[in-house]
Amino acid sequence: MAYDIKLADRVRAFLSEVPKIDIEEKEMFGVLNFLVNGKTCVCIRADHLMLRFDPALHEQLSESIGYEPMYLKGKIYKGYCYMHSEGFRTQREFVSLIQLCLDYNTIVKKTKRKK
């Protein structure tokens, strides 16, 4: 799997500074997945981020520079998107995007594993 190591380090460094969260990294579905408290929070695919955020913010985020929708079975998968590097060039933009994911992570339920 190919992903941007510098971007992974950037996410890793940011998340390591967030208090009271459990962080796990998993390579799955062709991405490096950062799970926070057992739930997908943000992923890295190639040189861009895959964000998991509150679906209610979908329209707002879709207007951002660097935004690319995520599709599942031919339909836009709300609450998930790809963000290309032009969407997080500054530290402020980067922090804002990761914080959206962290905020949603606190309210989303953990997916039950199939037996």
N, CA, C and O of each residue as an XYZ file, in Angstrom:
460
protein
N       0.855     -1.175      0.000
C       0.000      0.000      0.000
C       0.899      1.236      0.000
O       1.856      1.320      0.770
N       0.585      2.170     -0.855
C       1.375      3.392     -0.951
C       0.594      4.559     -0.349
O      -0.526      4.853     -0.766
N       1.198      5.209      0.624
C       0.609      6.424      1.183
C       1.748      7.355      1.566
O       2.883      6.922      1.767
N       1.435      8.614      1.663
C       2.413      9.652      1.955
C       2.859      9.543      3.419
O       2.084      9.806      4.338
N       4.111      9.153      3.614
C       4.657      8.975      4.960
C       4.662     10.291      5.733
O       4.361     10.308      6.927
N       5.000     11.389      5.064
C       5.028     12.692      5.745
C       3.634     13.090      6.212
O       3.478     13.652      7.296
N       2.621     12.801      5.400
C       1.256     13.107      5.800
C       0.838     12.218      6.969
O       0.182     12.681      7.902
N       1.214     10.954      6.918
C       0.916     10.044      8.037
C       1.570     10.553      9.316
O       0.949     10.547     10.379
N       2.817     10.991      9.216
C       3.510     11.533     10.390
C       2.832     12.793     10.906
O       2.778     13.026     12.113
N       2.321     13.597     10.000
C       1.623     14.834     10.383
C       0.347     14.519     11.162
O       0.065     15.146     12.183
N      -0.419     13.545     10.675
C      -1.637     13.123     11.378
C      -1.267     12.496     12.717
O      -1.873     12.809     13.742
N      -0.278     11.616     12.708
C       0.182     10.932     13.915
C       0.593     11.946     14.980
O       0.212     11.820     16.144
N       1.367     12.942     14.582
C       1.832     13.957     15.530
C       0.671     14.751     16.107
O       0.636     15.015     17.309
N      -0.274     15.133     15.266
C      -1.427     15.895     15.754
C      -2.244     15.066     16.745
O      -2.577     15.539     17.832
N      -2.565     13.829     16.364
C      -3.390     12.985     17.229
C      -2.690     12.659     18.551
O      -3.343     12.512     19.584
N      -1.370     12.549     18.512
C      -0.644     12.215     19.744
C      -0.737     13.322     20.793
O      -0.508     13.077     21.978
N      -1.071     14.526     20.365
C      -1.206     15.663     21.284
C      -2.618     15.805     21.852
O      -2.846     16.618     22.747
N      -3.561     15.022     21.339
C      -4.946     15.106     21.815
C      -5.067     14.263     23.085
O      -4.768     13.069     23.066
N      -5.500     14.876     24.180
C      -5.584     14.121     25.441
C      -6.756     13.132     25.465
O      -7.784     13.336     24.820
N      -6.566     12.082     26.214
C      -7.620     11.115     26.550
C      -8.251     10.427     25.335
O      -9.462     10.213     25.299
N      -7.429     10.085     24.347
C      -7.933      9.274     23.242
C      -7.006      8.084     23.047
O      -5.809      8.150     23.328
N      -7.579      7.011     22.568
C      -6.825      5.814     22.240
C      -6.668      5.786     20.722
O      -7.663      5.813     19.997
N      -5.444      5.733     20.242
C      -5.181      5.770     18.804
C      -4.624      4.423     18.357
O      -3.730      3.860     18.987
N      -5.169      3.927     17.267
C      -4.684      2.689     16.665
C      -4.562      2.929     15.159
O      -5.415      3.575     14.551
N      -3.510      2.410     14.580
C      -3.326      2.522     13.132
C      -3.519      1.152     12.503
O      -3.002      0.150     12.997
N      -4.271      1.120     11.406
C      -4.505     -0.131     10.681
C      -4.437      0.136      9.190
O      -4.986      1.118      8.691
N      -3.766     -0.743      8.500
C      -3.791     -0.694      7.048
C      -4.964     -1.556      6.608
O      -4.988     -2.761      6.856
N      -5.934     -0.933      5.955
C      -7.119     -1.667      5.516
C      -7.787     -0.940      4.355
O      -7.760      0.288      4.279
N      -8.382     -1.704      3.460
C      -9.107     -1.146      2.319
C      -8.253     -0.178      1.508
O      -8.774      0.788      0.949
N      -6.954     -0.427      1.439
C      -6.068      0.408      0.639
C      -5.708      1.748      1.250
O      -5.210      2.632      0.553
N      -5.954      1.914      2.550
C      -5.630      3.167      3.231
C      -4.940      2.876      4.561
O      -5.003      1.757      5.070
N      -4.288      3.881      5.112
C      -3.803      3.818      6.481
C      -4.881      4.468      7.334
O      -5.129      5.669      7.234
N      -5.509      3.671      8.162
C      -6.662      4.095      8.947
C      -6.211      4.458     10.357
O      -5.564      3.659     11.035
N      -6.555      5.663     10.792
C      -6.329      6.072     12.174
C      -7.647      5.909     12.908
O      -8.594      6.664     12.690
N      -7.693      4.910     13.785
C      -8.882      4.681     14.604
C      -8.691      5.426     15.918
O      -7.633      5.343     16.542
N      -9.702      6.138     16.323
C      -9.683      6.847     17.602
C     -10.784      6.236     18.449
O     -11.955      6.227     18.069
N     -10.385      5.730     19.596
C     -11.310      5.053     20.504
C     -12.079      3.938     19.793
O     -13.272      3.739     20.023
N     -11.366      3.215     18.923
C     -11.937      2.056     18.241
C     -12.786      2.359     17.029
O     -13.404      1.454     16.468
N     -12.832      3.629     16.606
C     -13.675      4.026     15.470
C     -12.833      4.753     14.422
O     -11.952      5.542     14.762
N     -13.111      4.480     13.150
C     -12.412      5.181     12.086
C     -12.601      6.680     12.266
O     -13.717      7.165     12.451
N     -11.485      7.404     12.206
C     -11.540      8.852     12.375
C     -11.053      9.546     11.106
O     -11.774     10.343     10.506
N      -9.842      9.238     10.711
C      -9.239      9.832      9.509
C      -8.304      8.796      8.906
O      -7.692      8.005      9.624
N      -8.198      8.805      7.591
C      -7.341      7.854      6.888
C      -6.448      8.599      5.906
O      -6.691      9.754      5.555
N      -5.409      7.896      5.478
C      -4.530      8.445      4.449
C      -4.546      7.493      3.270
O      -4.304      6.294      3.405
N      -4.836      8.056      2.122
C      -4.842      7.301      0.869
C      -3.965      8.078     -0.103
O      -4.279      9.210     -0.469
N      -2.876      7.467     -0.512
C      -1.897      8.127     -1.380
C      -1.425      9.415     -0.695
O      -0.821      9.356      0.376
N      -1.695     10.574     -1.303
C      -1.240     11.835     -0.714
C      -2.402     12.706     -0.253
O      -2.282     13.928     -0.170
N      -3.522     12.066      0.043
C      -4.655     12.856      0.528
C      -5.319     12.177      1.728
O      -5.093     11.002      2.017
N      -6.136     12.960      2.403
C      -6.851     12.480      3.583
C      -8.207     11.910      3.184
O      -8.839     12.373      2.235
N      -8.631     10.911      3.918
C     -10.010     10.456      3.832
C     -10.618     10.816      5.184
O     -10.159     10.346      6.225
N     -11.641     11.644      5.161
C     -12.233     12.175      6.383
C     -13.544     11.480      6.700
O     -14.318     11.152      5.801
N     -13.786     11.259      7.979
C     -15.084     10.793      8.461
C     -15.627     11.896      9.351
O     -15.018     12.244     10.363
N     -16.770     12.444      8.973
C     -17.290     13.623      9.654
C     -18.808     13.525      9.756
O     -19.422     12.631      9.174
N     -19.396     14.438     10.488
C     -20.843     14.491     10.658
C     -21.495     14.683      9.284
O     -21.211     15.670      8.607
N     -22.363     13.757      8.862
C     -23.013     13.891      7.563
C     -23.787     15.199      7.399
O     -24.001     15.648      6.274
N     -24.202     15.806      8.490
C     -24.913     17.091      8.418
C     -24.015     18.202      7.865
O     -24.514     19.235      7.418
N     -22.712     17.999      7.890
C     -21.763     18.997      7.389
C     -21.349     18.727      5.940
O     -20.479     19.413      5.403
N     -21.967     17.740      5.317
C     -21.571     17.328      3.974
C     -21.615     18.469      2.955
O     -20.638     18.699      2.242
N     -22.721     19.169      2.886
C     -22.857     20.256      1.907
C     -21.806     21.335      2.132
O     -21.191     21.817      1.181
N     -21.601     21.709      3.380
C     -20.624     22.737      3.723
C     -19.221     22.306      3.310
O     -18.491     23.083      2.694
N     -18.840     21.086      3.639
C     -17.498     20.600      3.324
C     -17.308     20.415      1.823
O     -16.201     20.575      1.309
N     -18.388     20.078      1.120
C     -18.281     19.835     -0.322
C     -17.888     21.091     -1.106
O     -17.489     20.993     -2.266
N     -17.996     22.249     -0.491
C     -17.609     23.494     -1.141
C     -16.133     23.835     -0.927
O     -15.639     24.835     -1.448
N     -15.439     23.004     -0.165
C     -14.033     23.262      0.151
C     -13.120     22.944     -1.019
O     -13.392     22.042     -1.812
N     -12.047     23.687     -1.115
C     -11.005     23.397     -2.105
C     -10.378     22.058     -1.743
O     -10.076     21.805     -0.577
N     -10.185     21.212     -2.728
C      -9.563     19.911     -2.512
C     -10.532     18.795     -2.205
O     -10.127     17.636     -2.118
N     -11.801     19.114     -2.039
C     -12.827     18.127     -1.707
C     -13.089     17.173     -2.881
O     -13.161     17.593     -4.036
N     -13.228     15.902     -2.563
C     -13.657     14.897     -3.540
C     -14.643     13.975     -2.826
O     -14.325     13.440     -1.763
N     -15.814     13.784     -3.383
C     -16.786     12.915     -2.710
C     -16.324     11.463     -2.683
O     -15.527     11.032     -3.516
N     -16.824     10.742     -1.738
C     -16.572      9.309     -1.665
C     -17.846      8.620     -2.129
O     -18.949      8.999     -1.736
N     -17.683      7.614     -2.960
C     -18.841      6.901     -3.500
C     -18.897      5.489     -2.951
O     -17.869      4.843     -2.748
N     -20.114      5.019     -2.712
C     -20.368      3.643     -2.316
C     -21.548      3.164     -3.151
O     -22.644      3.720     -3.080
N     -21.308      2.140     -3.932
C     -22.331      1.585     -4.824
C     -22.929      2.659     -5.730
O     -24.139      2.689     -5.958
N     -22.073      3.535     -6.240
C     -22.494      4.550     -7.195
C     -23.154      5.781     -6.610
O     -23.553      6.673     -7.358
N     -23.280      5.857     -5.291
C     -23.905      7.023     -4.650
C     -22.897      7.695     -3.723
O     -22.017      7.048     -3.155
N     -23.052      9.011     -3.586
C     -22.180      9.740     -2.667
C     -22.419      9.222     -1.251
O     -23.555      9.116     -0.788
N     -21.333      8.910     -0.593
C     -21.365      8.378      0.762
C     -21.185      9.549      1.724
O     -20.061      9.951      2.026
N     -22.297     10.085      2.198
C     -22.255     11.273      3.057
C     -21.590     10.941      4.396
O     -21.782      9.869      4.970
N     -20.811     11.898      4.856
C     -20.076     11.714      6.099
C     -18.658     11.228      5.866
O     -17.880     11.077      6.808
N     -18.327     10.983      4.609
C     -16.972     10.579      4.223
C     -16.588     11.361      2.978
O     -17.433     11.642      2.128
N     -15.323     11.710      2.872
C     -14.824     12.344      1.652
C     -13.316     12.214      1.601
O     -12.665     11.859      2.583
N     -12.788     12.508      0.445
C     -11.349     12.635      0.278
C     -11.035     14.125      0.243
O     -11.802     14.922     -0.296
N      -9.918     14.482      0.816
C      -9.466     15.862      0.770
C      -8.043     15.859      0.222
O      -7.117     15.342      0.847
N      -7.896     16.446     -0.959
C      -6.588     16.535     -1.587
C      -5.757     17.614     -0.911
O      -6.289     18.486     -0.224
N      -4.456     17.545     -1.112
C      -3.519     18.400     -0.379
C      -3.790     19.902     -0.512
O      -3.461     20.664      0.397
N      -4.376     20.336     -1.614
C      -4.660     21.775     -1.736
C      -5.722     22.231     -0.728
O      -5.903     23.431     -0.522
N      -6.415     21.293     -0.108
C      -7.427     21.625      0.890
C      -6.889     21.749      2.299
O      -7.612     22.157      3.207
N      -5.606     21.398      2.494
C      -5.020     21.507      3.840
C      -3.548     21.933      3.766
O      -2.674     21.346      4.404
N      -3.314     22.959      2.976
C      -1.939     23.470      2.833
C      -1.449     24.155      4.098
O      -0.278     24.031      4.457
N      -2.327     24.869      4.771
C      -1.909     25.546      6.001
C      -2.195     24.652      7.201
O      -3.033     23.752      7.135
N      -1.491     24.910      8.290
C      -1.717     24.155      9.518
C      -3.135     24.396     10.033
O      -3.768     23.491     10.578
N      -3.617     25.600      9.860
C      -4.985     25.928     10.305
C      -6.021     25.075      9.566
O      -6.945     24.548     10.186
N      -5.871     24.939      8.256
C      -6.795     24.111      7.469
C      -6.693     22.645      7.886
O      -7.703     21.957      8.032
N      -5.462     22.183      8.074
C      -5.233     20.797      8.487
C      -5.903     20.512      9.834
O      -6.637     19.534      9.976
N      -5.647     21.363     10.804
C      -6.222     21.189     12.144
C      -7.745     21.226     12.085
O      -8.407     20.428     12.749
N      -8.295     22.120     11.317
C      -9.745     22.239     11.190
C     -10.367     20.941     10.665
O     -11.393     20.491     11.176
N      -9.750     20.350      9.656
C     -10.278     19.106      9.085
C     -10.176     17.940     10.064
O     -11.127     17.178     10.235
N      -9.029     17.809     10.697
C      -8.856     16.709     11.660
C      -9.799     16.905     12.840
O     -10.337     15.933     13.372
N     -10.002     18.139     13.248
C     -10.911     18.411     14.372
C     -12.350     18.047     14.024
O     -13.084     17.559     14.884
N     -12.767     18.276     12.780
C     -14.111     17.841     12.350
C     -14.272     16.341     12.562
O     -15.311     15.872     13.027
N     -13.232     15.605     12.215
C     -13.266     14.153     12.370
C     -13.296     13.758     13.849
O     -14.049     12.868     14.243
N     -12.485     14.414     14.649
C     -12.456     14.120     16.087
C     -13.785     14.456     16.759
O     -14.255     13.716     17.623
N     -14.383     15.569     16.360
C     -15.677     15.956     16.932
C     -16.737     14.905     16.643
O     -17.516     14.540     17.524
N     -16.765     14.426     15.421
C     -17.745     13.405     15.056
C     -17.450     12.088     15.761
O     -18.365     11.358     16.142
N     -16.174     11.794     15.929
C     -15.773     10.548     16.585
C     -16.342     10.441     17.995
O     -16.606      9.339     18.475
N     -16.532     11.571     18.657
C     -17.044     11.532     20.035
C     -18.527     11.168     20.094
O     -19.008     10.708     21.129
N     -19.256     11.371     18.992
C     -20.698     11.098     19.033
C     -21.126      9.872     18.231
O     -22.202      9.325     18.471
N     -20.306      9.439     17.292
C     -20.687      8.290     16.466
C     -20.522      7.002     17.274
O     -19.606      6.867     18.086
N     -21.429      6.068     17.028
C     -21.354      4.790     17.731
C     -20.340      3.881     17.057
O     -20.123      3.948     15.847
N     -19.734      3.042     17.855
C     -18.774      2.064     17.360
C     -19.520      0.995     16.566
O     -20.569      0.517     16.998
N     -18.981      0.622     15.409
C     -19.607     -0.408     14.580
C     -19.451     -1.758     15.260
O     -18.367     -2.116     15.720
N     -20.542     -2.498     15.315
C     -20.498     -3.821     15.905
C     -19.836     -4.772     14.933
O     -20.120     -4.756     13.735
N     -18.947     -5.606     15.462
C     -18.261     -6.588     14.618
C     -19.171     -7.767     14.358
O     -19.911     -8.223     15.230
N     -19.089     -8.248     13.118
C     -19.878     -9.417     12.760
C     -19.217    -10.669     13.318
O     -17.991    -10.781     13.348
N     -20.048    -11.605     13.758
C     -19.521    -12.854     14.324
C     -19.272    -13.867     13.254
O     -18.828    -14.977     13.546
